[in-house]
Amino acid sequence: MELNHYHVLLVEDNPLDVKVIKEFFKHSKEQTTFAVHSVDSLKSAVEYIKLHDVSAILLDLNLTDSFGIDTFLHIKKANSEVPVVILTATDDERLALLAVRQGAQDYLLKTDLSCSILTRAIEYSVERKTIENDLADVKAGQLAIIENTEDSIWSVDVHGNFQIVNSKFKKFYRSITGNDVRIGKNMLVQLPESFHNDWKNLLVKALEGNQLLVYQSYKLDNYKQHDYEIAVNPIINDHQIVGASFFARNISDRRKFEKKLIQSEKAYRMLVESVNDGVVMINNENNIQVLNNNLLKHLEFDENEVIGLDYRLLLARSSELTKENITAYVLDSEDPFKIILKSKSGKKLMFSVKGTPLMDENGDVAGALLMHSNIKKKNLHGGKQGKAYSNLVEKLNEGLVYVDNENKVQYANSKFCDLVGKEYDELIDKPLFIDMVDERTERILSEKKMLYGASLADQFELKLTKKTGEDLWVQINGNTVFDENNQSIGSVGTLADITKRKLRQVRKEVNNTELSNLILQSTKKIELPVKNIKEQIQNKSSLNDIVLNVEYLNKRLTELKEVVSMRHEDVQSDNVETKKLVNEIWLDLQSQKNIDNITFKFTNECLRSFNSDNKLVKFILTQIIQNTIKNCHLNKEVIDIELFVEDTPTGTKLVLSDNRKDLKQKELEGVYNLFGEDSTGKNSNWSSLHLVLMAIDKLEGTIEAKSLNGLGTEIEIHLPELR
C-alpha cells in the first residue's frame, strides 16, 4: 500500500491549541503520516516556508505580529503554491470566509477539530491545490499557443464583450480602429461601419449555434485592400452558448497566387485535356483549381460545380484522407495511393493517384497535381461477361468477398456488406474483418494467410462483432486465386450467416448442463425422504409421518418425470388464438383457491393468430402466472397482473408485468430467481423455470426478466412463428 506523507506548517500562537492539534495528527490513519512543525508568528512562518518544502499550512489569522486577512495575504505572497487551511474561532468565521475567497483552500472551526477532520482537510487541500496549479499550467500553455499563431484570435461573451485576445488581433484591431483592445469592452463599439455590420452578423449567427467560414476584403490603415478568411464558432459550456470565438487570417498573398493560377489555366488546360488520366490541381487549402474533362466524365459533375470545392468532399467518407491536407500528404508520400471518389449519382469509383507538388514563382509549395488512374474491377465488371458475373454475385444469398495477398478487400458484394454492417467504401482496400475480431482471431487469420497465401483460402467458422456490438457467426468457404503464371494473387470467399445455428447450439449446451444439474438436485432431494422413510419404518413411526415423506417423495419424482417428458415431447404446429388461450388459463386459475387479492388485466393487440404449439404456449403462461401468484402469497401482497400481447414481424411478443416490489434488478440477473425458494427454504418451484425454459427453447423463443425500478417486475417472451 502506498504511504502518503505530508509536511504541515502550523502557524498558531496559543500553546494549548498547538498541543491539541499535534496530538490529533499523531492518531492519523496508518497509510498517511504527518510531520508537523509549529511557529507562533507571521515572521517565523514566512522565514520557514522560504527555506523548507511544505505540503500545507494551518494558519491562525490572529497572531502576535499580524491580525486578520493581512496574515493570509502575507503568507500567500511568500508562497502562493502551498495550500492554506485557516484555523478560526466561531466569532472570526467571517474573516475565514474572506480568506477562502482570496485563495485559501478551506477553513476549520477550532471548536470542531478532530483527527479525521484535520487529516481530511489537509489531504483535500493538497489535492485541490495540485489541480488548480495544473489548470493554471494548461491555461498558460493555451495562451502560449494562441500567441504563437499567425492568425488574429479573439473571443467575446454573449454581449460581444472581449474575453481573450492575442497580440496579432491587438495589432489588427488598432489598424482598423486606431484604439487599443480593452478586455470587457464591447468589440462593436469603435468599429468602422464596414466592419461593424459584418462582425455583428457573424456574432449573431454564432450565438444561434452556427459555425461559419467567410471571406471579407477590408481597407486597413495603409489604405491597401486586404483579403481575410474569418472562422467563427460558438463557445459552449454545460450545453449553453456563452460566447463566440473568431479566427482571422490574412490571405491576400494566397489570393494573388490564385489569380495567377487562373490566368495560366487556359494554357494548362490544353495540356491536361490531352492526358488519358483524370487530372486535378489543388491549392494548399485543398480547393480544386483545375479538373479535366476525363475525370469530370467519371464523376458526372459540371465543371462549375467542382471548381473551388474542397477536393476532400469528393472522397468516400471512410477515406483516411478526409482529415488530411492533401498537399502535405503528397509531400510526405512519393508512392501512388488508392482512393475512392463519389460520383454525383452516388457511385463509388476507385483510383490510383500519383501526386506531384506544385511550386509558385518564389519556389514555395503552392498546391499539388493529382493524376488519377481508374482502377476497374476487370474480373468482376469488365465487358459483357463482367456485367453478367456482377449480376450473378449480387444475387447470391451468401456474402462474397475478394482479398489480395495482403488480406485487403478488393471487392465485396451487397450481401457481404449487409452481413458485416459496413458500407462498400468502408471495406475496400482495408484489412479484412478489421475491428471485427479479437486479437487471438486476428493472429489465427494471419497464420492462415502465411500457410495458404491468403487468409480466406480455407473453410472455417468465425465469430465477428459488428459496429453495433452485435455478434455475428459466419461460415467461410475460401479458395485461392491464381494469375496466369500460377502465382497466388489473393482469395475469394463466401460467407454464410450461421448465427441462429450457433445460438441454438449454445442454448442446447446450456440446457444439457442445466438438465444435468437438475437431475443432480433431484437426486439429492430424493435421498432424504427415502432415508427418512426407511428410518421411520424401522423405528415404527406414526403412519402420518411416513405418509408425509412419501407424498414429498412422490412430488419430487413427478417433477422429474415432467422434466424428462418435456425433454422428449415433440413440437406440434397449431393455430394459436391468443385471446381464447388466455381466457382458458384465467378460468383455470380462478377455480383455484386464494386468488381474491389478485387483479388480472389482459390487453391483446394481435391482429391475427400465429403458428406455434398451443399446448406449450399455454404451459409457459400458466407456469409464469402461477409463480407470480405464489410469490404474492408468500409476501402477503395485493398484486396486479397485466398480460400484454402484440404481433412482431417474426412472431408474437408476450409481456407479463406485475407490481411486486420485493425483487430488485440484481436478483433478476438470472431469470431463475423468479422461481426460487422462499426465505424459509420451502415452497420451492425448483423445476418450474427449467420446464418453462425448455418449452421456450423448443419454440425457439427468448425470455427476459427485469425490475421496473421498484415499481414491479416484467417478464418479456418472444415466440417466433413455427414453420
N, C-alpha and C positions, 0 to 999 in steps of 0.2 A: 504493500500500500504506500502511495506517495505521501511524504511528510511535508506539510506546509509550515514554513517558518516566517514569522513577522517580527520586524524590529519597530517597536512602538515608542514614540517620544510622548511622555505625559507632562504637560505644562500645567502645574497646579501648585498654589501657594498654601494650601491647607494640608498640614502633615497627616491629619486623620483620614482625609479623603484619599491621599496618596497611598496610605497603608491599606485601606479597604480595597481600592482598585487593583493594586498589585496582588492582593490575596485572591481576588476574583480570577485574575489571569492564570494563577497557579493551578486552578481546577479546570482548565480548558480540556477539550476532548483530546484523546491520545494522538490522533493523526495531525494535530495542529499545536505548534509551540509558539510562545510569545516571549521575546526579550524586551522588558520594559525599563526604559531609562527615564528618570523624572528630574525636572528642573522647576524652580519656583519663580522665575521671572522671564519677561519677554526677551531681555538682553541675552540671558543664558540660552534660551531656546533658539534664537537666531544664530548665535555662535555655534551651537551644536549641529544644527541642520546644514550649516555650511561645511562642516568637517566630516559628517557621517552620512551614510546612506540609510534613510529612514523609510519604512514601509508606510506608516501612517502617523498622524499626530492627534492626540487627545488634548483639547485646548479649553481651558477655563478663560473666559473673556475678561474677567476682573482680576488683575494681578497687582502686585505691589508697585510695578513701574509702568503699567498700562491699564486702560479701562475701556470696556465696551467694544464696539465694532472695529475701532482702530487696532485693537490687539490682533484680530484676524487679518486685517489688511496688511499689517507689517509682516506677519508670517507668510502670507500669500506672496508678497513682494520678494521675500527672501528666497522662496522656492515654491513656484506655482504648480510643480509637477507632483507634489506629495499630497495625498488626500487628507483633509482635516475634518475631524468629528468634534463638534462643540459640546462641552460639558456645561450644564447650566442649572441654576435653581429655578423653581416654578415662577418666581417673580421676574426672572430675566428671559422668559421664553420668547418674548417679542424680539429681543436683540438676537437670540439664536436663529430665529426665522430670517431675520435680516441678513445674517451671515451666510445662511444657506442660499439666499437669493444672490449673494455676492460671489458664490462659488464653493462654499463648504459642502461636503458630501452629506452630512446628516447632523442631527443634534440629539443628545440624550439628557433626560432629567436625572439629576443626581439621586432623587428620591426613588427612582425606578430601577436603579442599576442592579444587575445580576451577572453571573458568569456568562450565561448564554447570550444575554442582550449585548454585553460588551464585545465578546468574541465575534458574534454575528455582525455587529456594526462595523468592526474593523475589516472583516473579510469582504463584506459587501462594498464598503467604501473603496477598498483597494481595487476590486473588480470593476466598479463603475468608473473610477478614475482612469484605469487602463483603457477601457472602451472609449472614454472621452478623448484621451490622448491619441488613440488610433484613428478616431474620426477626424481629429484635427489634422493629422498627417495626411489622411485621404483628401481632405478639403484643400490642403496646401498643394498636394500633387495635382489635383484638378485645376487649380488656379494656374499652376505652372504650365499645364498643357495648353490652356486657352491663351496664355501669354505668348507661347512659342509658335502659334499658328500664323499663317499669312492672312487668314480671314479676320474680318471685323466681327466680333461676337458680343452680343448683349442680351439681357433678359429683363422682362418687366413683369409687374404683377397685373391683376385683372383690371386695375385702373390705369395702366400704362406707365406706372412709376418705375424708374430704373432700379434694378436689384443687383445685377452683376454686369460689369463691362470690362473689356480688355484694352490694352494700350492702343491696338490698331483701331478700335472703334472710337476711342477718345480723339485720335488724330482725325479720323473720318468725320466725326460729329463737329469738331472745331472747324474743319474746312467748309462745312455746309451751313453752319450757324454763326460762326465767329465766337462761340461761347464754349466754356468747359462743361463736361458732364458732371452733374451732381447726383449722387445716389439718393433715391427717394423723390427726385424731381420728375415731373411728367415729361416723357420723351417727345410729345407732340407740341408742347407749348412754344418752343422757339424755332420750330422747323419752317423753312420757306414753303410757300403754298404748293410748289411742285412735289415736294417730299411729303407734306402733311397729309394730303388726301390718299396717296399711295400707301403710306405706312399705317394710317388709320384703318383703311380697308383690310390690310393684311392682319392687323391686330384683331379686328372684329371677327374675321373668318377663323383665325387660330383659336380664339376663345369659344368658338362654336364647335371646336374639335377637329378642324381641318388641318391637314399637313400640306404646305404649299411650296412650290418652287417656281419663282417668277424671274423674268429678265427685265431690268429697268435701265434707262440711259439718263444720266444726270450731268449737268454742268457744275464743276466744283470751283474752288476759289481761283484756279488758274484759267478759268473760262473755257477749258477744254472739255469736250464731251467724253464721258467715261461710261463704259458698259459694266453693269453689275448683275451677278447672279445671286438672288436672295432666297434663302431657305428659311421657312418659318414653321415652328412646331409648337403645339400646345404643351404646357408643363402640367403634369397630372400628379396629384398627391392624394392618396386614400380615395381613389376613384373620382376626385373632384378636380376640375381645371382651375389652377391657381395662378396662371400667368402664361407667358409665351416666350420662346427663345428665338433669336434672329441670328443668322449667319450670312454675311455679305462678302462676296468675293469679286474683286476687280478682274473682269475677263476681257478687257479692252485689247490686249495683245492677242488673245485667242481669237477674237472676232476678226482682227486684221488677217490672221493666218487663214481663217475660214473663207474670207472674201477672196484671198489669193487662190485658195484651193478651188473655189467655184469658177474663178476666171480661167483656170487652166483645165477645167473639166472637159470642155469640148475637144481639146487636143487629146486628152487622156481617153475620152470616150471611144475614139477611133481605135485605140489600142485594145481596150478591154473588151470591145464587142467582137474583135477578131479571135478571141480566145474561146476554146470549147468549154472550158471550166466556168463555173459561176464565180464572178469576181465581186468582192465587196471592199470598199475603202472606208475606214472609220477614223475618227479623230480620237484624241486621248480620253474623251468623256464617253466613248463607245457609240457616239452618234454616227449613223450611216451618212456618208458624203457622196459615194458613188456605188451603184449596184447595176450590173449589166443585165441585158435582156435574157440571157441564158438562165440566170438564177431567178429573175422575175417570173419567167415562164413556169418554172418548177413550183414557185411559191404562190402563184396565182394572184399576185398583187399588181396594182398600178404603181408606176414609179413615184408619183406624188404622195402615195400612202406610206412609203417607207423612208424617203429622204428626210434626214433629221431625226428619225426614230432611233431609240436605243436598240442596238443590234441584239442585245441580250433578251429583248422581248420576243424575238423570233425563236428563241431556244425553247425546247421542251422543258417543262417545269422541273423535271428531275435532274437536269444537267447541272453539274457542279460549277459550270462557268457562269451561271446566272448571278452569282455573287462576286465574280472576279472582274477586274479591269482587264479587258481583252488585250490591249496593247502591252500591258505589263506581263500578261501570261505568255504572249508571243516572244517577248524579250527573254523570258526565263526558259522557254522550251524551244529547241531548234527542231524537234521531231514533229511530224504531222500528228494531228489529234482528231478523234472522231467526235462528231456532234450530231444531234437530231434537231432539225428545224421543223416548225409547224407551218403548214401552208394556210392560206386564207380559209379554205374549206375544212381545216382541221386535220388534214392528212399529215403523217409524220414521215419525214424524209431524212435518211442517214447520209452524211457526207464525211469524207476525209478532208481535213483542212490543213493547208500549209500556209503559215503566217510569215510575213516579212515586215519589219519595222519601216516606217516612212519618216524621213528627216525633213526639217524645214531649212531655210537658207542659212541659218546660224549653226546647223549641224545638230540641233536638238531634236529629240524624238517627238513627232507631231501626230502620230497615229499608226495604223497598221493596214497592210494589204493582205486580204484573206482570199486564197484560191480554194474553191470548193469543188472537189471531185465527187460526183454522185456515186454512192455505193448501192448497187442494185442487188436484190436478192435473186440472182440469176437462177439458182437451183429451185427456188420456190415460186418466183413470179415472172421469170423471163419468158416472153413469147406466149404462144397459144398453150403449149404444154405447161408452162409455168402457171398460167391462169387456171388451167384445169386442176393442176395439183393444189393450187391455193384454195380453190373452191372445195376440193376434197378434204384438205386438212382442217378447214374452218367448219366443216360439217361433222367432224369426228365428235363422238361423245366423250372422248378422253382428251386430256391436255397433251399437246405436243410441243417439244422444245428442242432446239438445236444449240449446242455449245461447242466452242472451239477447244483447242488443246490447253488453253489457259483457263478452262472452266468458265468462260464468259459467254453469256447468252447472245446469240446472233439472230435467233428467230424464236417466236412463241406464238401459238395460235390463240384465238379468243378464249377457248375453253381453258387453256392453261392460265391465262391472265385472270379469268374469273375464279379459278380454283385457289390460286395463291393470293387473291385480293389485291393485285397491283395493276397499274396501267402499263401498257406496252412500253412506253418510253422510260418507265422506272426499271425495266428489266434489261433492255438492250445494252450490250457492252458492259454489263455489271456481272460480278461473280454469281453463279447460280445459287439460289436459296440464301443470298446474303441477308443477315439479320433474321433468318427464319429457323435456324438450327442452333443448338448449343455447341460449346467448344469441342466436346468429345465427338459429336457427329460430324462437325466440320473437319476434324482431324481424320476421321474414318473416310470421309469423301475424298480428302486429299490423298490418302493412301490408295484408294481405288483408282484415282487419276494416275498415280505412279505405276500401278500394276497394269492398267488397261489402256493407258494413253489418253483417256478422257473419263470424267467422273461418272457418266451415265452408262458406260459400257458394262452393264450387269443387270441382274434382276434382284430387287430388294424392296423392303418396306421401310418407310421413313416417316417420322413424326415432325411436322412443321408447325411453327407458331406464326399466325398471321398478324398483320399490323394491329388488328382489333384485340389481340390477346387470345383469340380463339384457336384451339388446337385443330390441326388437320393431319389425318393419316392418309398417306398415298402409297400406292404400289407402283414401282417404277420398272419399266422394261426398256433397257437401253441397248443400242448397237453402235459399234464403232463405225465412223465414216472414213473412207479412204479416198485419196485422189488417184489420178491416172497412173501415178508412179507407185501405187500401193503403199503410200505413206499416210499414217493416221492424221486427219485434219480436224477431228472432233468426234462428237457422237450425237445421235438423235435418240430421244427418249419419249415414251408415252407415260402419262400419269393418270391413274385411276383413283378416285376418291373412295377410300375404304374405311372412312371414319366410323360409320354406323356399325360395320362389321367388327372393328376393333373395340368399340364401346360395348357391343354385345358380348364379346369375348371377356372383356374386363368384368362386366356385370355377372357373367356366368361364373368366373373365377371367384368373385366376391360372394356370390350366392352359395357356391360349393363350400367355401370357407365358413360362411355363416351357418350352413346346414350342419357341417361337422361340429361346430361349436354348440349348436342347438341340441344335437344328439348327445354330445358330451354332458351338457347341462341336464338334459332329461334323464340320463343315466344316473347322475348324482342325485337328482330329485327323487328318483325311484328307489335308490338304495336304502334311504332312510325309512320310508314306510314299510318296505319289505322286511327290514331288520326289526322294526317295531312290532310288526305282526307276528314274526317268529317268537320274539321275546314275550309278547302278550299271551300267545298260545301256551308257551312253556310255563309262564307264571300264572296261567289260568285267570287272566284279567277278565274284566266285565265284557260282555258281548258288545255293548255300546262303544267302548274304546276300540275294539277290534274293527267294528263297522266303520268308524270314522277314518281309520287308516286305510281300510280297503277302499272307501269312497275316494280318498285323496289319491291313492294309487291308480284307481280306475280313471280319474280325471286326467292325470298326467299321461297315462297310456293312450287315452282318447285324443289328447292334444298332439301327441307324437304321431298317431295314426293319421290325423288331419294333415299334418305337415307332409308326411310321406305320400298321402293321397293327392295333395295339391301338386306335389312334385311330378307325379306321373299322369296327371289329368290332361287330356287333350283340349286345345282351344277350339271352340265352336263359333263360327261367324254367324251372329244373329243381327236382326234389325232392332237396335236398342231405341226404345221410345223413352226419353229421359223423364218426362213428366209422369208417365204411368209407373215407371220403375220407382221413382222417389215416393210416390203416394203409397205403393205397396210396402216399402221399407218403413214409412212412418206409421202406417196402420199396424204393422207387426210390432213396432216398438211401443205403441200405445197400449197394446194388450199386456205389456209387462208392468210390473209394479214400480212405484217410486219415480214417476216422471212428472209429478204435479208441479215441480218448480222449474220445469223446462219449457221454454217457448221456442218454436221451430218456424223459421221463415224460409220459403223456397222461391227463388227467382230464376225463371227459365227463359233464356234468350236464344235458345236453339231454334233455328228456323226449319230444322229437318231432323230426322232420326239419323243415327250413324251406325256403321257396321262395327260390332265388337262382340265379345262374349257376354251375353245378358247375365248369365249366372255369376261370372267373375266380377263384373261391374257391380252387381247387387251385393256380392260378398264384401268387396272393398268398402263401399259406402256404409254398409251395416256395421262392419267392424270399427271404422273410424268414428261414426256417430255414437256407437255403444261405448267406446273408450272415453269419448268426451263426457258422456253422461256419467260414467263410472267415476271419472276424476272429479266431476261436480259433486257427487255424493260424498266422496272421500273428504273433500274440502268444505262441505256444507255450504255450497254457494247456490244462489239463484242464477241460472245461466240462460243466456240467449244463444241459440244456434241458428246460423244462416247458411244455406247452401245456394251458391250461385253457379249456373251452368251456361256456357255460351259456345258457339261454333268457333273453330280456328281453321286456318287454311288446310291443315293436315289432319284434323280430327275434332276433339272436344276438350274443353278445359272445365274442370270442376274445382270450385274454391269453397272450402268449408271453414267458416270463421266462427269464433265464439268470444265471450267476454271474460274468459278465465284470466286471472291476473297473477296466478301462482307460478307460471312458467316464464322464465326470462330467456333472452336470446342465447345466453351461454348454454342453457340447458337444451336448447333446440339445435345446437350444432350437429347433433346426431338425432335423427328422427326417432330413434329407439327410445329416447327419454319420454316421449309421449305415451309409451306403452309400458313403462317401467313399474316397479313395485311401489307401494306407498311407504311412508316413513316407518311403519312397523315391520316391513318386510313381507307382509301378507298381501292378499288380493292382487297377486301378480298377473299381468297379461303377457307373460314372457314369450308365448308363442304367437300371439295375435299379430304383432308387427311383422314377424317373419312371414306369416301367411299372406299378409297384405302386400309386402314387398315382392313375394313370389308371384302373386296374382298380377301385380302391375308389370313385373318383368315379363310374364307370359304374354301380356298385351303390348309389350314393347313401349310402355309408357314411362313417365317420371313422376316422382313425388318430392315435394319440398315443404318443410315446415318453418315458420318464422314467428317471432314475437312482434306484436304491434305496439312496441314502445310502452308497455304497461297497460295497454287498453284491451288486451286479449291475445289470442293465438289464431294462426291461419295455416291451413294445410291446402296446398295447391297441387292438383293432379292433372297431368296432360295425357290423354289417351289417343293414339293415332287411329285412323281408320284401318281396319283389318282388310287386307286384300283377298 
